[in-house]
Amino acid sequence: MKNAGRIDEVVPEGKVDVHSTYGDYCYKGFRHSFCHGWASGPTPWLTENVLGVKVVEPGCKVIRIEPHLGDLLWVEGTFPTPFGVVKIRHDKMPDGRIKSEIHAPKGVKVLR
C-alpha cells in the first residue's frame, strides 16, 4: 500500500499504520487481523512437539500423545478432530514424570 509502514517495525511518523487505521474488525486501535499466515507456524509445531499429538490413522481415528515439556512445568491445549475436540493437560511431577489428563470424544482412540 502506498506510504504504508512496514509490518516488522514501529510505524514511523508520516507513514500509514494499516493495522490501526483501516477496517471494522478485531481490536480497538488495531482493526486489521494480526492472524497472518506466516505467524501460524508455531501452533502446529507446539501441538505436535510440546503437547505431543500425532495423528496415527487418517481422520484422527487414532492419535498418539507423547508430550515433550522440556523445562515447562505444565502444558494445556486442545486438538480438533472430526469427532470433536480432544482436551489435553500435562503436568510435570517433582520426580520428572509427566501426569497427563486427556479427554477424547467417542470415536477417537488415544495411544500413549
C-alpha positions in Angstrom: 0.0 0.0 0.0 1.3 3.4 -0.9 3.0 5.1 2.1 2.3 2.2 4.4 4.6 1.4 7.3 6.3 -1.9 7.4 4.8 -4.7 9.5 8.1 -5.6 11.1 8.8 -2.2 12.7 7.2 0.6 14.6 5.4 2.7 12.1 7.3 6.0 11.6 5.6 9.3 11.7 4.2 10.3 8.4 3.6 6.6 7.3 0.2 4.9 7.3 -0.3 2.4 10.1 -2.5 -0.1 8.2 -3.4 -2.1 11.3 -4.7 0.8 13.4 -6.3 2.9 10.6 -8.5 0.7 8.5 -11.3 -1.9 8.9 -14.1 -2.6 11.2 -12.9 -5.8 12.9 -10.6 -7.1 15.7 -9.2 -4.8 18.3 -9.8 -1.1 19.0 -6.9 0.8 17.6 -5.7 -2.3 15.8 -8.5 -3.2 13.4 -6.9 -5.5 10.9 -6.3 -9.0 11.9 -2.9 -10.0 13.4 -3.7 -13.6 12.4 -1.3 -13.6 9.5 -0.5 -17.0 7.9 3.2 -16.5 8.5 2.5 -16.3 12.2 0.5 -19.5 12.4 3.5 -21.9 12.2 4.1 -22.2 15.9 0.6 -23.7 16.5 1.1 -27.0 14.7 4.7 -27.2 16.0 3.7 -26.7 19.6 0.8 -29.1 19.2 3.0 -31.9 17.9 6.2 -31.3 19.7 5.2 -30.0 23.1 1.6 -31.2 23.6 2.7 -34.4 21.8 -0.2 -35.0 19.4 0.4 -37.1 16.4 -2.3 -38.5 14.1 -1.8 -42.2 13.6 -4.8 -43.1 11.4 -6.5 -40.9 8.8 -9.4 -38.9 10.0 -7.9 -38.8 13.5 -9.5 -42.1 14.4 -6.3 -42.9 16.3 -3.9 -40.4 17.8 -0.7 -40.8 19.8 0.1 -38.4 22.6 3.7 -38.2 23.7 4.4 -34.9 25.4 7.8 -33.2 25.5 7.7 -30.4 28.1 11.4 -29.5 28.3 11.7 -27.0 31.1 7.9 -26.3 31.3 6.1 -27.4 34.4 2.8 -27.9 32.6 1.1 -27.5 29.2 -2.5 -27.5 28.2 -4.3 -27.4 24.9 -6.9 -28.8 22.5 -6.8 -30.7 19.3 -9.7 -30.6 16.9 -10.9 -33.8 15.2 -13.9 -34.7 13.0 -15.3 -36.4 16.1 -14.9 -33.4 18.4 -12.2 -31.7 20.4 -9.5 -33.6 22.4 -8.6 -31.8 25.6 -5.2 -32.4 27.0 -3.2 -31.3 30.0 0.2 -32.4 31.0 1.8 -31.7 34.4 5.5 -32.4 35.3 5.7 -34.1 38.7 8.6 -33.3 41.1 10.3 -36.6 40.1 10.2 -35.6 36.4 7.4 -37.9 35.3 4.6 -36.4 33.3 1.0 -36.8 34.5 -1.5 -36.5 31.7 -5.2 -35.8 31.7 -6.8 -36.5 28.3 -10.4 -36.2 27.3 -11.2 -37.6 23.9 -14.5 -37.7 22.1 -16.1 -41.0 21.2 -14.6 -42.3 18.0 -11.0 -41.2 18.8 -8.6 -43.8 20.2 -5.7 -42.4 22.2 -2.4 -44.2 22.3 0.2 -43.2 24.9 
